[in-house]
C-alpha cells in the first residue's frame, strides 16, 4: 500500500478503486433497478467480508477478477468463494 493510503475496514476498498471504476460503479448503481440492488446493510456486510479475505487485492477479487464493490452492490451476485 502507498504511503498516503488510508486504512479503514469500511473505506479501504473504496480508496483503492481507480477513479474510472468508482465512476462506473456509481453509474451502475444509478441505472440499476431498485429491486436488483443489494440493501445498504447487505452491501456493507459483503464489503466487510471481502475486507477480511486474503483474495482481496486493491479492490479486486483475485478469485474471479471482479471489483468487489460492483459485485457486492448487486442483490443476486455472490462471492466466488461462497463467503456471501
PyMOL Python script that loads the backbone (N, CA, C, O; Angstrom):
from pymol import cmd

cmd.read_pdbstr("""\
ATOM      1  N   UNK A   1       0.830  -1.180   0.000  1.00  0.00           N
ATOM      2  CA  UNK A   1       0.000   0.000   0.000  1.00  0.00           C
ATOM      3  C   UNK A   1       0.875   1.243   0.000  1.00  0.00           C
ATOM      4  O   UNK A   1       1.966   1.258   0.570  1.00  0.00           O
ATOM      5  N   UNK A   2       0.377   2.279  -0.647  1.00  0.00           N
ATOM      6  CA  UNK A   2       1.131   3.504  -0.734  1.00  0.00           C
ATOM      7  C   UNK A   2       1.183   4.251   0.589  1.00  0.00           C
ATOM      8  O   UNK A   2       0.405   3.984   1.504  1.00  0.00           O
ATOM      9  N   UNK A   3       2.092   5.169   0.668  1.00  0.00           N
ATOM     10  CA  UNK A   3       2.311   5.949   1.877  1.00  0.00           C
ATOM     11  C   UNK A   3       1.069   6.734   2.277  1.00  0.00           C
ATOM     12  O   UNK A   3       0.817   6.908   3.469  1.00  0.00           O
ATOM     13  N   UNK A   4       0.285   7.216   1.309  1.00  0.00           N
ATOM     14  CA  UNK A   4      -0.882   8.040   1.588  1.00  0.00           C
ATOM     15  C   UNK A   4      -2.184   7.249   1.615  1.00  0.00           C
ATOM     16  O   UNK A   4      -3.256   7.850   1.677  1.00  0.00           O
ATOM     17  N   UNK A   5      -2.125   5.935   1.571  1.00  0.00           N
ATOM     18  CA  UNK A   5      -3.324   5.106   1.568  1.00  0.00           C
ATOM     19  C   UNK A   5      -3.888   5.022   2.975  1.00  0.00           C
ATOM     20  O   UNK A   5      -3.179   4.667   3.916  1.00  0.00           O
ATOM     21  N   UNK A   6      -5.197   5.356   3.118  1.00  0.00           N
ATOM     22  CA  UNK A   6      -5.863   5.234   4.407  1.00  0.00           C
ATOM     23  C   UNK A   6      -6.172   3.774   4.676  1.00  0.00           C
ATOM     24  O   UNK A   6      -6.382   3.001   3.742  1.00  0.00           O
ATOM     25  N   UNK A   7      -6.201   3.397   5.915  1.00  0.00           N
ATOM     26  CA  UNK A   7      -6.583   2.045   6.286  1.00  0.00           C
ATOM     27  C   UNK A   7      -7.848   2.147   7.126  1.00  0.00           C
ATOM     28  O   UNK A   7      -7.814   2.670   8.240  1.00  0.00           O
ATOM     29  N   UNK A   8      -8.947   1.654   6.606  1.00  0.00           N
ATOM     30  CA  UNK A   8     -10.243   1.675   7.274  1.00  0.00           C
ATOM     31  C   UNK A   8     -11.010   0.462   6.801  1.00  0.00           C
ATOM     32  O   UNK A   8     -11.099   0.225   5.596  1.00  0.00           O
ATOM     33  N   UNK A   9     -11.569  -0.319   7.720  1.00  0.00           N
ATOM     34  CA  UNK A   9     -12.260  -1.556   7.345  1.00  0.00           C
ATOM     35  C   UNK A   9     -13.357  -1.296   6.318  1.00  0.00           C
ATOM     36  O   UNK A   9     -13.518  -2.086   5.388  1.00  0.00           O
ATOM     37  N   UNK A  10     -14.103  -0.225   6.459  1.00  0.00           N
ATOM     38  CA  UNK A  10     -15.206   0.039   5.546  1.00  0.00           C
ATOM     39  C   UNK A  10     -14.722   0.777   4.298  1.00  0.00           C
ATOM     40  O   UNK A  10     -15.181   0.497   3.191  1.00  0.00           O
ATOM     41  N   UNK A  11     -13.804   1.713   4.477  1.00  0.00           N
ATOM     42  CA  UNK A  11     -13.419   2.607   3.384  1.00  0.00           C
ATOM     43  C   UNK A  11     -12.291   2.110   2.502  1.00  0.00           C
ATOM     44  O   UNK A  11     -12.159   2.577   1.371  1.00  0.00           O
ATOM     45  N   UNK A  12     -11.478   1.188   2.971  1.00  0.00           N
ATOM     46  CA  UNK A  12     -10.248   0.886   2.250  1.00  0.00           C
ATOM     47  C   UNK A  12     -10.494   0.327   0.857  1.00  0.00           C
ATOM     48  O   UNK A  12      -9.689   0.567  -0.043  1.00  0.00           O
ATOM     49  N   UNK A  13     -11.586  -0.414   0.651  1.00  0.00           N
ATOM     50  CA  UNK A  13     -11.882  -0.890  -0.700  1.00  0.00           C
ATOM     51  C   UNK A  13     -12.152   0.303  -1.603  1.00  0.00           C
ATOM     52  O   UNK A  13     -11.668   0.347  -2.734  1.00  0.00           O
ATOM     53  N   UNK A  14     -12.920   1.270  -1.117  1.00  0.00           N
ATOM     54  CA  UNK A  14     -13.222   2.470  -1.888  1.00  0.00           C
ATOM     55  C   UNK A  14     -11.940   3.214  -2.244  1.00  0.00           C
ATOM     56  O   UNK A  14     -11.785   3.673  -3.375  1.00  0.00           O
ATOM     57  N   UNK A  15     -11.020   3.338  -1.289  1.00  0.00           N
ATOM     58  CA  UNK A  15      -9.792   4.100  -1.511  1.00  0.00           C
ATOM     59  C   UNK A  15      -8.886   3.465  -2.555  1.00  0.00           C
ATOM     60  O   UNK A  15      -8.061   4.159  -3.148  1.00  0.00           O
ATOM     61  N   UNK A  16      -9.016   2.170  -2.794  1.00  0.00           N
ATOM     62  CA  UNK A  16      -8.114   1.514  -3.733  1.00  0.00           C
ATOM     63  C   UNK A  16      -8.691   1.422  -5.141  1.00  0.00           C
ATOM     64  O   UNK A  16      -7.984   1.031  -6.070  1.00  0.00           O
ATOM     65  N   UNK A  17      -9.969   1.778  -5.315  1.00  0.00           N
ATOM     66  CA  UNK A  17     -10.555   1.702  -6.648  1.00  0.00           C
ATOM     67  C   UNK A  17     -10.002   2.803  -7.538  1.00  0.00           C
ATOM     68  O   UNK A  17      -9.916   3.958  -7.120  1.00  0.00           O
ATOM     69  N   UNK A  18      -9.627   2.453  -8.761  1.00  0.00           N
ATOM     70  CA  UNK A  18      -9.246   3.507  -9.703  1.00  0.00           C
ATOM     71  C   UNK A  18     -10.439   4.439  -9.905  1.00  0.00           C
ATOM     72  O   UNK A  18     -11.586   4.000  -9.828  1.00  0.00           O
ATOM     73  N   UNK A  19     -10.183   5.697 -10.160  1.00  0.00           N
ATOM     74  CA  UNK A  19     -11.255   6.686 -10.288  1.00  0.00           C
ATOM     75  C   UNK A  19     -12.281   6.278 -11.334  1.00  0.00           C
ATOM     76  O   UNK A  19     -13.479   6.444 -11.103  1.00  0.00           O
ATOM     77  N   UNK A  20     -11.852   5.750 -12.480  1.00  0.00           N
ATOM     78  CA  UNK A  20     -12.805   5.376 -13.518  1.00  0.00           C
ATOM     79  C   UNK A  20     -13.701   4.217 -13.070  1.00  0.00           C
ATOM     80  O   UNK A  20     -14.849   4.135 -13.506  1.00  0.00           O
ATOM     81  N   UNK A  21     -13.206   3.322 -12.213  1.00  0.00           N
ATOM     82  CA  UNK A  21     -14.023   2.225 -11.704  1.00  0.00           C
ATOM     83  C   UNK A  21     -15.046   2.768 -10.709  1.00  0.00           C
ATOM     84  O   UNK A  21     -16.190   2.314 -10.690  1.00  0.00           O
ATOM     85  N   UNK A  22     -14.645   3.732  -9.885  1.00  0.00           N
ATOM     86  CA  UNK A  22     -15.576   4.373  -8.966  1.00  0.00           C
ATOM     87  C   UNK A  22     -16.706   5.043  -9.755  1.00  0.00           C
ATOM     88  O   UNK A  22     -17.877   4.928  -9.394  1.00  0.00           O
ATOM     89  N   UNK A  23     -16.348   5.730 -10.812  1.00  0.00           N
ATOM     90  CA  UNK A  23     -17.356   6.378 -11.652  1.00  0.00           C
ATOM     91  C   UNK A  23     -18.277   5.333 -12.282  1.00  0.00           C
ATOM     92  O   UNK A  23     -19.492   5.528 -12.321  1.00  0.00           O
ATOM     93  N   UNK A  24     -17.716   4.230 -12.773  1.00  0.00           N
ATOM     94  CA  UNK A  24     -18.504   3.159 -13.368  1.00  0.00           C
ATOM     95  C   UNK A  24     -19.468   2.575 -12.332  1.00  0.00           C
ATOM     96  O   UNK A  24     -20.646   2.364 -12.621  1.00  0.00           O
ATOM     97  N   UNK A  25     -18.951   2.312 -11.105  1.00  0.00           N
ATOM     98  CA  UNK A  25     -19.795   1.769 -10.043  1.00  0.00           C
ATOM     99  C   UNK A  25     -20.950   2.718  -9.733  1.00  0.00           C
ATOM    100  O   UNK A  25     -22.095   2.286  -9.600  1.00  0.00           O
ATOM    101  N   UNK A  26     -20.650   3.999  -9.619  1.00  0.00           N
ATOM    102  CA  UNK A  26     -21.695   4.976  -9.322  1.00  0.00           C
ATOM    103  C   UNK A  26     -22.738   5.033 -10.425  1.00  0.00           C
ATOM    104  O   UNK A  26     -23.933   5.121 -10.143  1.00  0.00           O
ATOM    105  N   UNK A  27     -22.302   4.985 -11.673  1.00  0.00           N
ATOM    106  CA  UNK A  27     -23.240   4.996 -12.806  1.00  0.00           C
ATOM    107  C   UNK A  27     -24.083   3.726 -12.809  1.00  0.00           C
ATOM    108  O   UNK A  27     -25.292   3.782 -13.033  1.00  0.00           O
ATOM    109  N   UNK A  28     -23.444   2.572 -12.558  1.00  0.00           N
ATOM    110  CA  UNK A  28     -24.168   1.310 -12.491  1.00  0.00           C
ATOM    111  C   UNK A  28     -25.262   1.370 -11.425  1.00  0.00           C
ATOM    112  O   UNK A  28     -26.394   0.955 -11.671  1.00  0.00           O
ATOM    113  N   UNK A  29     -24.926   1.880 -10.251  1.00  0.00           N
ATOM    114  CA  UNK A  29     -25.902   1.950  -9.164  1.00  0.00           C
ATOM    115  C   UNK A  29     -27.058   2.889  -9.489  1.00  0.00           C
ATOM    116  O   UNK A  29     -28.196   2.637  -9.095  1.00  0.00           O
ATOM    117  N   UNK A  30     -26.770   3.960 -10.201  1.00  0.00           N
ATOM    118  CA  UNK A  30     -27.850   4.874 -10.609  1.00  0.00           C
ATOM    119  C   UNK A  30     -28.795   4.204 -11.611  1.00  0.00           C
ATOM    120  O   UNK A  30     -30.005   4.428 -11.573  1.00  0.00           O
ATOM    121  N   UNK A  31     -28.242   3.389 -12.498  1.00  0.00           N
ATOM    122  CA  UNK A  31     -29.043   2.766 -13.553  1.00  0.00           C
ATOM    123  C   UNK A  31     -29.692   1.453 -13.127  1.00  0.00           C
ATOM    124  O   UNK A  31     -30.669   1.024 -13.742  1.00  0.00           O
ATOM    125  N   UNK A  32     -29.174   0.818 -12.100  1.00  0.00           N
ATOM    126  CA  UNK A  32     -29.671  -0.476 -11.653  1.00  0.00           C
ATOM    127  C   UNK A  32     -31.051  -0.311 -11.013  1.00  0.00           C
ATOM    128  O   UNK A  32     -31.217   0.510 -10.110  1.00  0.00           O
ATOM    129  N   UNK A  33     -32.041  -1.081 -11.472  1.00  0.00           N
ATOM    130  CA  UNK A  33     -33.370  -1.002 -10.849  1.00  0.00           C
ATOM    131  C   UNK A  33     -33.274  -1.329  -9.358  1.00  0.00           C
ATOM    132  O   UNK A  33     -32.478  -2.179  -8.958  1.00  0.00           O
ATOM    133  N   UNK A  34     -34.073  -0.663  -8.546  1.00  0.00           N
ATOM    134  CA  UNK A  34     -34.024  -0.830  -7.096  1.00  0.00           C
ATOM    135  C   UNK A  34     -34.122  -2.292  -6.678  1.00  0.00           C
ATOM    136  O   UNK A  34     -33.439  -2.711  -5.743  1.00  0.00           O
ATOM    137  N   UNK A  35     -34.955  -3.069  -7.349  1.00  0.00           N
ATOM    138  CA  UNK A  35     -35.141  -4.474  -6.959  1.00  0.00           C
ATOM    139  C   UNK A  35     -33.901  -5.331  -7.235  1.00  0.00           C
ATOM    140  O   UNK A  35     -33.818  -6.463  -6.758  1.00  0.00           O
ATOM    141  N   UNK A  36     -32.943  -4.808  -7.995  1.00  0.00           N
ATOM    142  CA  UNK A  36     -31.710  -5.542  -8.277  1.00  0.00           C
ATOM    143  C   UNK A  36     -30.546  -5.120  -7.385  1.00  0.00           C
ATOM    144  O   UNK A  36     -29.475  -5.725  -7.423  1.00  0.00           O
ATOM    145  N   UNK A  37     -30.765  -4.078  -6.582  1.00  0.00           N
ATOM    146  CA  UNK A  37     -29.704  -3.579  -5.703  1.00  0.00           C
ATOM    147  C   UNK A  37     -29.714  -4.328  -4.380  1.00  0.00           C
ATOM    148  O   UNK A  37     -30.774  -4.645  -3.840  1.00  0.00           O
ATOM    149  N   UNK A  38     -28.534  -4.603  -3.871  1.00  0.00           N
ATOM    150  CA  UNK A  38     -28.406  -5.132  -2.511  1.00  0.00           C
ATOM    151  C   UNK A  38     -28.786  -4.012  -1.546  1.00  0.00           C
ATOM    152  O   UNK A  38     -28.577  -2.835  -1.839  1.00  0.00           O
ATOM    153  N   UNK A  39     -29.337  -4.378  -0.407  1.00  0.00           N
ATOM    154  CA  UNK A  39     -29.644  -3.367   0.606  1.00  0.00           C
ATOM    155  C   UNK A  39     -28.329  -2.765   1.103  1.00  0.00           C
ATOM    156  O   UNK A  39     -27.262  -3.357   0.937  1.00  0.00           O
ATOM    157  N   UNK A  40     -28.416  -1.593   1.707  1.00  0.00           N
ATOM    158  CA  UNK A  40     -27.214  -0.957   2.249  1.00  0.00           C
ATOM    159  C   UNK A  40     -26.542  -1.873   3.263  1.00  0.00           C
ATOM    160  O   UNK A  40     -25.319  -2.013   3.257  1.00  0.00           O
ATOM    161  N   UNK A  41     -27.336  -2.500   4.136  1.00  0.00           N
ATOM    162  CA  UNK A  41     -26.773  -3.395   5.147  1.00  0.00           C
ATOM    163  C   UNK A  41     -26.079  -4.586   4.482  1.00  0.00           C
ATOM    164  O   UNK A  41     -24.962  -4.948   4.853  1.00  0.00           O
ATOM    165  N   UNK A  42     -26.747  -5.192   3.498  1.00  0.00           N
ATOM    166  CA  UNK A  42     -26.174  -6.345   2.788  1.00  0.00           C
ATOM    167  C   UNK A  42     -24.878  -5.936   2.081  1.00  0.00           C
ATOM    168  O   UNK A  42     -23.879  -6.653   2.137  1.00  0.00           O
ATOM    169  N   UNK A  43     -24.905  -4.802   1.431  1.00  0.00           N
ATOM    170  CA  UNK A  43     -23.735  -4.281   0.721  1.00  0.00           C
ATOM    171  C   UNK A  43     -22.555  -4.122   1.678  1.00  0.00           C
ATOM    172  O   UNK A  43     -21.451  -4.583   1.388  1.00  0.00           O
ATOM    173  N   UNK A  44     -22.789  -3.470   2.816  1.00  0.00           N
ATOM    174  CA  UNK A  44     -21.700  -3.233   3.765  1.00  0.00           C
ATOM    175  C   UNK A  44     -21.213  -4.530   4.406  1.00  0.00           C
ATOM    176  O   UNK A  44     -20.015  -4.683   4.641  1.00  0.00           O
ATOM    177  N   UNK A  45     -22.102  -5.449   4.687  1.00  0.00           N
ATOM    178  CA  UNK A  45     -21.688  -6.739   5.257  1.00  0.00           C
ATOM    179  C   UNK A  45     -20.823  -7.505   4.247  1.00  0.00           C
ATOM    180  O   UNK A  45     -19.842  -8.145   4.626  1.00  0.00           O
ATOM    181  N   UNK A  46     -21.185  -7.437   2.985  1.00  0.00           N
ATOM    182  CA  UNK A  46     -20.388  -8.090   1.941  1.00  0.00           C
ATOM    183  C   UNK A  46     -18.999  -7.480   1.871  1.00  0.00           C
ATOM    184  O   UNK A  46     -18.009  -8.203   1.757  1.00  0.00           O
ATOM    185  N   UNK A  47     -18.917  -6.160   1.938  1.00  0.00           N
ATOM    186  CA  UNK A  47     -17.615  -5.498   1.866  1.00  0.00           C
ATOM    187  C   UNK A  47     -16.755  -5.818   3.081  1.00  0.00           C
ATOM    188  O   UNK A  47     -15.540  -5.964   2.953  1.00  0.00           O
ATOM    189  N   UNK A  48     -17.361  -5.928   4.248  1.00  0.00           N
ATOM    190  CA  UNK A  48     -16.600  -6.304   5.445  1.00  0.00           C
ATOM    191  C   UNK A  48     -16.024  -7.708   5.259  1.00  0.00           C
ATOM    192  O   UNK A  48     -14.875  -7.963   5.619  1.00  0.00           O
ATOM    193  N   UNK A  49     -16.824  -8.617   4.697  1.00  0.00           N
ATOM    194  CA  UNK A  49     -16.343  -9.973   4.433  1.00  0.00           C
ATOM    195  C   UNK A  49     -15.168  -9.934   3.461  1.00  0.00           C
ATOM    196  O   UNK A  49     -14.158 -10.606   3.669  1.00  0.00           O
ATOM    197  N   UNK A  50     -15.306  -9.148   2.407  1.00  0.00           N
ATOM    198  CA  UNK A  50     -14.226  -9.038   1.421  1.00  0.00           C
ATOM    199  C   UNK A  50     -12.976  -8.418   2.031  1.00  0.00           C
ATOM    200  O   UNK A  50     -11.861  -8.835   1.715  1.00  0.00           O
ATOM    201  N   UNK A  51     -13.151  -7.427   2.901  1.00  0.00           N
ATOM    202  CA  UNK A  51     -12.015  -6.781   3.564  1.00  0.00           C
ATOM    203  C   UNK A  51     -11.161  -7.794   4.315  1.00  0.00           C
ATOM    204  O   UNK A  51      -9.942  -7.643   4.397  1.00  0.00           O
ATOM    205  N   UNK A  52     -11.791  -8.816   4.857  1.00  0.00           N
ATOM    206  CA  UNK A  52     -11.093  -9.810   5.666  1.00  0.00           C
ATOM    207  C   UNK A  52     -10.635 -11.021   4.858  1.00  0.00           C
ATOM    208  O   UNK A  52     -10.134 -11.990   5.430  1.00  0.00           O
ATOM    209  N   UNK A  53     -10.799 -10.980   3.563  1.00  0.00           N
ATOM    210  CA  UNK A  53     -10.459 -12.104   2.702  1.00  0.00           C
ATOM    211  C   UNK A  53      -9.051 -11.918   2.131  1.00  0.00           C
ATOM    212  O   UNK A  53      -8.674 -10.818   1.728  1.00  0.00           O
ATOM    213  N   UNK A  54      -8.291 -12.995   2.104  1.00  0.00           N
ATOM    214  CA  UNK A  54      -6.929 -12.895   1.562  1.00  0.00           C
ATOM    215  C   UNK A  54      -6.895 -12.833   0.041  1.00  0.00           C
ATOM    216  O   UNK A  54      -5.827 -12.676  -0.550  1.00  0.00           O
ATOM    217  N   UNK A  55      -8.055 -12.954  -0.596  1.00  0.00           N
ATOM    218  CA  UNK A  55      -8.126 -12.849  -2.061  1.00  0.00           C
ATOM    219  C   UNK A  55      -8.399 -11.425  -2.529  1.00  0.00           C
ATOM    220  O   UNK A  55      -8.491 -11.184  -3.733  1.00  0.00           O
ATOM    221  N   UNK A  56      -8.531 -10.471  -1.597  1.00  0.00           N
ATOM    222  CA  UNK A  56      -8.772  -9.078  -1.959  1.00  0.00           C
ATOM    223  C   UNK A  56      -7.448  -8.391  -2.237  1.00  0.00           C
ATOM    224  O   UNK A  56      -6.531  -8.440  -1.418  1.00  0.00           O
ATOM    225  N   UNK A  57      -7.351  -7.754  -3.387  1.00  0.00           N
ATOM    226  CA  UNK A  57      -6.155  -7.007  -3.749  1.00  0.00           C
ATOM    227  C   UNK A  57      -6.559  -5.719  -4.454  1.00  0.00           C
ATOM    228  O   UNK A  57      -7.046  -5.745  -5.585  1.00  0.00           O
ATOM    229  N   UNK A  58      -6.356  -4.605  -3.785  1.00  0.00           N
ATOM    230  CA  UNK A  58      -6.639  -3.290  -4.357  1.00  0.00           C
ATOM    231  C   UNK A  58      -8.047  -3.201  -4.925  1.00  0.00           C
ATOM    232  O   UNK A  58      -8.247  -2.697  -6.031  1.00  0.00           O
ATOM    233  N   UNK A  59      -9.028  -3.694  -4.162  1.00  0.00           N
ATOM    234  CA  UNK A  59     -10.428  -3.603  -4.568  1.00  0.00           C
ATOM    235  C   UNK A  59     -10.871  -4.672  -5.541  1.00  0.00           C
ATOM    236  O   UNK A  59     -12.027  -4.691  -5.962  1.00  0.00           O
ATOM    237  N   UNK A  60      -9.962  -5.562  -5.903  1.00  0.00           N
ATOM    238  CA  UNK A  60     -10.253  -6.620  -6.871  1.00  0.00           C
ATOM    239  C   UNK A  60     -10.221  -7.982  -6.189  1.00  0.00           C
ATOM    240  O   UNK A  60      -9.367  -8.242  -5.342  1.00  0.00           O
ATOM    241  N   UNK A  61     -11.160  -8.848  -6.565  1.00  0.00           N
ATOM    242  CA  UNK A  61     -11.168 -10.220  -6.068  1.00  0.00           C
ATOM    243  C   UNK A  61     -10.226 -11.050  -6.940  1.00  0.00           C
ATOM    244  O   UNK A  61     -10.403 -11.136  -8.155  1.00  0.00           O
ATOM    245  N   UNK A  62      -9.237 -11.650  -6.314  1.00  0.00           N
ATOM    246  CA  UNK A  62      -8.276 -12.448  -7.074  1.00  0.00           C
ATOM    247  C   UNK A  62      -8.851 -13.798  -7.502  1.00  0.00           C
ATOM    248  O   UNK A  62      -8.262 -14.481  -8.340  1.00  0.00           O
ATOM    249  N   UNK A  63      -9.995 -14.189  -6.934  1.00  0.00           N
ATOM    250  CA  UNK A  63     -10.620 -15.450  -7.338  1.00  0.00           C
ATOM    251  C   UNK A  63     -11.362 -15.326  -8.661  1.00  0.00           C
ATOM    252  O   UNK A  63     -11.353 -16.250  -9.475  1.00  0.00           O
ATOM    253  N   UNK A  64     -12.007 -14.174  -8.874  1.00  0.00           N
ATOM    254  CA  UNK A  64     -12.806 -14.039 -10.102  1.00  0.00           C
ATOM    255  C   UNK A  64     -12.423 -12.833 -10.952  1.00  0.00           C
ATOM    256  O   UNK A  64     -12.814 -12.748 -12.116  1.00  0.00           O
ATOM    257  N   UNK A  65     -11.660 -11.898 -10.380  1.00  0.00           N
ATOM    258  CA  UNK A  65     -11.237 -10.724 -11.134  1.00  0.00           C
ATOM    259  C   UNK A  65     -12.185  -9.547 -11.079  1.00  0.00           C
ATOM    260  O   UNK A  65     -11.930  -8.525 -11.716  1.00  0.00           O
ATOM    261  N   UNK A  66     -13.286  -9.665 -10.326  1.00  0.00           N
ATOM    262  CA  UNK A  66     -14.251  -8.572 -10.271  1.00  0.00           C
ATOM    263  C   UNK A  66     -13.781  -7.476  -9.327  1.00  0.00           C
ATOM    264  O   UNK A  66     -12.922  -7.698  -8.474  1.00  0.00           O
ATOM    265  N   UNK A  67     -14.362  -6.281  -9.494  1.00  0.00           N
ATOM    266  CA  UNK A  67     -14.226  -5.241  -8.488  1.00  0.00           C
ATOM    267  C   UNK A  67     -15.302  -5.531  -7.455  1.00  0.00           C
ATOM    268  O   UNK A  67     -16.491  -5.524  -7.773  1.00  0.00           O
ATOM    269  N   UNK A  68     -14.892  -5.785  -6.224  1.00  0.00           N
ATOM    270  CA  UNK A  68     -15.837  -6.282  -5.220  1.00  0.00           C
ATOM    271  C   UNK A  68     -16.957  -5.301  -4.930  1.00  0.00           C
ATOM    272  O   UNK A  68     -18.063  -5.730  -4.602  1.00  0.00           O
ATOM    273  N   UNK A  69     -16.719  -4.014  -5.038  1.00  0.00           N
ATOM    274  CA  UNK A  69     -17.791  -3.051  -4.780  1.00  0.00           C
ATOM    275  C   UNK A  69     -18.909  -3.175  -5.811  1.00  0.00           C
ATOM    276  O   UNK A  69     -20.073  -2.944  -5.486  1.00  0.00           O
ATOM    277  N   UNK A  70     -18.580  -3.528  -7.019  1.00  0.00           N
ATOM    278  CA  UNK A  70     -19.609  -3.686  -8.048  1.00  0.00           C
ATOM    279  C   UNK A  70     -20.377  -4.982  -7.820  1.00  0.00           C
ATOM    280  O   UNK A  70     -21.608  -4.980  -7.842  1.00  0.00           O
ATOM    281  N   UNK A  71     -19.675  -6.078  -7.604  1.00  0.00           N
ATOM    282  CA  UNK A  71     -20.344  -7.354  -7.349  1.00  0.00           C
ATOM    283  C   UNK A  71     -21.207  -7.270  -6.096  1.00  0.00           C
ATOM    284  O   UNK A  71     -22.341  -7.750  -6.097  1.00  0.00           O
ATOM    285  N   UNK A  72     -20.693  -6.670  -5.032  1.00  0.00           N
ATOM    286  CA  UNK A  72     -21.412  -6.594  -3.761  1.00  0.00           C
ATOM    287  C   UNK A  72     -22.665  -5.733  -3.848  1.00  0.00           C
ATOM    288  O   UNK A  72     -23.584  -5.908  -3.048  1.00  0.00           O
ATOM    289  N   UNK A  73     -22.720  -4.824  -4.783  1.00  0.00           N
ATOM    290  CA  UNK A  73     -23.868  -3.914  -4.905  1.00  0.00           C
ATOM    291  C   UNK A  73     -25.084  -4.560  -5.555  1.00  0.00           C
ATOM    292  O   UNK A  73     -26.197  -4.049  -5.429  1.00  0.00           O
ATOM    293  N   UNK A  74     -24.885  -5.674  -6.247  1.00  0.00           N
ATOM    294  CA  UNK A  74     -25.990  -6.316  -6.983  1.00  0.00           C
ATOM    295  C   UNK A  74     -26.559  -7.453  -6.134  1.00  0.00           C
ATOM    296  O   UNK A  74     -25.835  -8.354  -5.709  1.00  0.00           O
ATOM    297  N   UNK A  75     -27.856  -7.389  -5.900  1.00  0.00           N
ATOM    298  CA  UNK A  75     -28.544  -8.309  -4.995  1.00  0.00           C
ATOM    299  C   UNK A  75     -28.251  -9.782  -5.262  1.00  0.00           C
ATOM    300  O   UNK A  75     -27.932 -10.523  -4.332  1.00  0.00           O
ATOM    301  N   UNK A  76     -28.354 -10.215  -6.509  1.00  0.00           N
ATOM    302  CA  UNK A  76     -28.259 -11.648  -6.803  1.00  0.00           C
ATOM    303  C   UNK A  76     -26.852 -12.126  -7.172  1.00  0.00           C
ATOM    304  O   UNK A  76     -26.684 -13.248  -7.650  1.00  0.00           O
ATOM    305  N   UNK A  77     -25.855 -11.290  -6.955  1.00  0.00           N
ATOM    306  CA  UNK A  77     -24.469 -11.720  -7.153  1.00  0.00           C
ATOM    307  C   UNK A  77     -23.966 -12.375  -5.869  1.00  0.00           C
ATOM    308  O   UNK A  77     -24.449 -12.078  -4.776  1.00  0.00           O
ATOM    309  N   UNK A  78     -22.996 -13.262  -6.018  1.00  0.00           N
ATOM    310  CA  UNK A  78     -22.465 -13.974  -4.873  1.00  0.00           C
ATOM    311  C   UNK A  78     -20.942 -14.010  -4.938  1.00  0.00           C
ATOM    312  O   UNK A  78     -20.342 -13.867  -6.003  1.00  0.00           O
ATOM    313  N   UNK A  79     -20.349 -14.201  -3.795  1.00  0.00           N
ATOM    314  CA  UNK A  79     -18.903 -14.347  -3.683  1.00  0.00           C
ATOM    315  C   UNK A  79     -18.493 -15.650  -4.367  1.00  0.00           C
ATOM    316  O   UNK A  79     -19.144 -16.673  -4.152  1.00  0.00           O
ATOM    317  N   UNK A  80     -17.423 -15.648  -5.196  1.00  0.00           N
ATOM    318  CA  UNK A  80     -16.992 -16.873  -5.847  1.00  0.00           C
ATOM    319  C   UNK A  80     -16.483 -17.922  -4.853  1.00  0.00           C
ATOM    320  O   UNK A  80     -16.390 -19.104  -5.183  1.00  0.00           O
ATOM    321  N   UNK A  81     -16.156 -17.479  -3.637  1.00  0.00           N
ATOM    322  CA  UNK A  81     -15.709 -18.416  -2.595  1.00  0.00           C
ATOM    323  C   UNK A  81     -16.855 -18.812  -1.661  1.00  0.00           C
ATOM    324  O   UNK A  81     -16.651 -19.499  -0.661  1.00  0.00           O
ATOM    325  N   UNK A  82     -18.055 -18.367  -2.008  1.00  0.00           N
ATOM    326  CA  UNK A  82     -19.277 -18.665  -1.224  1.00  0.00           C
ATOM    327  C   UNK A  82     -19.197 -18.119   0.197  1.00  0.00           C
ATOM    328  O   UNK A  82     -19.708 -18.738   1.131  1.00  0.00           O
ATOM    329  N   UNK A  83     -18.563 -16.970   0.363  1.00  0.00           N
ATOM    330  CA  UNK A  83     -18.490 -16.327   1.678  1.00  0.00           C
ATOM    331  C   UNK A  83     -19.691 -15.423   1.935  1.00  0.00           C
ATOM    332  O   UNK A  83     -19.977 -15.082   3.083  1.00  0.00           O
ATOM    333  N   UNK A  84     -20.396 -15.035   0.873  1.00  0.00           N
ATOM    334  CA  UNK A  84     -21.648 -14.303   0.990  1.00  0.00           C
ATOM    335  C   UNK A  84     -22.508 -14.591  -0.223  1.00  0.00           C
ATOM    336  O   UNK A  84     -23.618 -14.070  -0.330  1.00  0.00           O
TER     337      UNK A  84
END
""", "prot")
cmd.dss("prot")
cmd.show_as("cartoon", "prot")
cmd.util.cbc("prot")
cmd.orient("prot")
